[in-house]
Amino acid sequence: MALIRLLQRQPDGAIVLCEPTSDHVPAYAILSHTWGREEVTFQDMEASSDMSRTVSKAGWRKIQFCAKQAAANGLQYFWVDTCCIDKRNAVELGAAINSMFRWYQNAARCYAYLSDVSKSQGADSGRALVDFFSAEGQRLGSKLSLAATIQEATGILERALQGDALSNFSIGERRSWAERRTTTIEEDGAYCLIGICGVAMVLNYGEGRDHAFGRLEKEIHTLYKGADYEQYAVRLNLRLFPEAAQFVAREEELSKMHELLHGHSSRAAVVLYGLGGIGKTQLAVEYVRRHKEKHTAIFWLNANDEDSLRLSFRAIAQQVLQCHPSTSVLSSVDLEGDLDRAVSAVKAWLNLPGNARWLLIYDNYDNPRISNKSDRSTKLAGLEDGLKILANMSRREGIENDSGARELASKLDGLPLALSTAGAYLEHVTDSFAEYLRLYKASWLELQTTSPTLSSYEDRSLYTTWQVTFDRIRKQNAASAQLLKLWAYFDKQDMWFGLVRHARSADNNSTAMRVWSSLFRTVTRTTV
């Protein structure tokens, strides 16, 4: 990390530059602001013998504010980018920009100075790392108290503002946080992402925005995938992955998965196991979405039986050959006639020297041999997470205070698939949550008589939500119900949703068809 210069407020109120030793950097505050006219520069602070011109600059007001606020927080030192970096020195400037993200991370306090806000919009009483201030120096609130407002203005997710680890956000998400940012120099649009993406770059002002972003992308790929990543890169086709409902919660499990898969230099494996409908597929798909930039190739395999697995390996071979047709270990194999050899060839390709950044996901693997130390995937812990799934799937807003919705979420007890099925039903009907709950309870009682062998409470919940939708279809269109029962005997990957979509387009007013297609899409999602 580059040498950091700090400003020091002395006992007599004077503000001077100082250079602490690298092994002893005192606690300091840091200023986040937008550049304006007449900023105080390094040269201004360096010419300390004549400060009259410096203190007359408009930017001195921010320096004074930061010094005063730091003192109020018990800090003698602070950092402001306008005057703590010698921008005449290209080497120093480059090192400073590459280190700046860590300087913000290491600061004891951060003050966001909003020069375009001229009056207080309210404050909170809590203490936080980042505080926001108006142009007059009035505190507006903390990063936590203003999280919703900040998200609306910047697109930065609230959980990022609340301290969630950067590793839990994809590179795409992190890049999106700077999309609304305007920079005086166009290359800074890319350079400002250096720290947040965890890379280092040589600055080259004048190269243009597109070229700067191109180099940023290359540095990201090199960091995560290795210098020769292009040799083994296979385009990710998310259409080959199972569809999953909008992701809710599971942040702790995602963090643990990332720790296990990226915390080792050798190969590692993570097993997600638990009840059907508990949300394992959503967890795996969300992991891929967040961390796809860290892998040269990601493949989804159907491990339902040996034949399905062989076909999945053949599909991998085809994907690899599309991107690398001259790959010798695969190009000579008859992929249509010899599946066993195709499997061996794919394994040989995965074992090639330097090909170590791929990810394989085995789906539908029943009864795996798991150690006693494996973590079991569990239900959603909080009622609010269940309400989020109901709201997302039903496309109904403001359900937090709906007593029927809260009781339904409680009754479905954190089972993501049951919550998704209920929400998908309510998307296409006018029934209230209370009415759906009545149907659910009636179906549950009927199930006790018709299916006494269903001993699992969780299985009964999943079956009951499915049955509510099926009963609706059967009442409105018996033929559709019969077709759905027939298709239940087919592998989910053999079902063609286009057939349902075509039928629906022929009768747009059919509530049964809308509910039918919604149920079809819900129950055919893969559950690991």
Secondary structure, 3 states (H helix, E strand, C coil): CCCCCEEEECCCCCEEEECCCCCCCCCEEEEECCCCCCCCCHHHHHCCCCCHHHHCCCCHHHHHHHHHHHHHCCCCEEECHHHHCCCCCHHHHHHHHHHHHHHHHHCCEEEEECCCCCCCCCCCCCCCCEEEECCCCCEEEECCCCHHHHHHHHCCCHHHHCCCCHHHCCHHHHHHCCCCCCCCCCCHHHHCCCCCCCCCCCCCCCCCHHHHHHHHHHHHHHHHHCCCHHHCCCCCCHHHCCCCCCCCCCHHHHHHHHHHHHCCCCCCCCCCECCCCCCHHHHHHHHHHHHHHHCCEEEEEECCCHHHHHHHHHHHHHHHHHHCCCCHHHHCCCCCCCHHHHHHHHHHHHCCCCCCCEEEEEECCCCCCCCCCCCECCCCCCHHHHHHHHHHHHCCCCCCCCHHHHHHHHHCCCCHHHHHHHHHHHHCCCCCHHHHHHHHHHHHHHHHHHCCCCCCHHHHHHHHHHHHHHHHHHHHCHHHHHHHHHHCCCCHHHCCHHHHHHHHHHCCCCHHHHHHHHHHHHHCCCCC
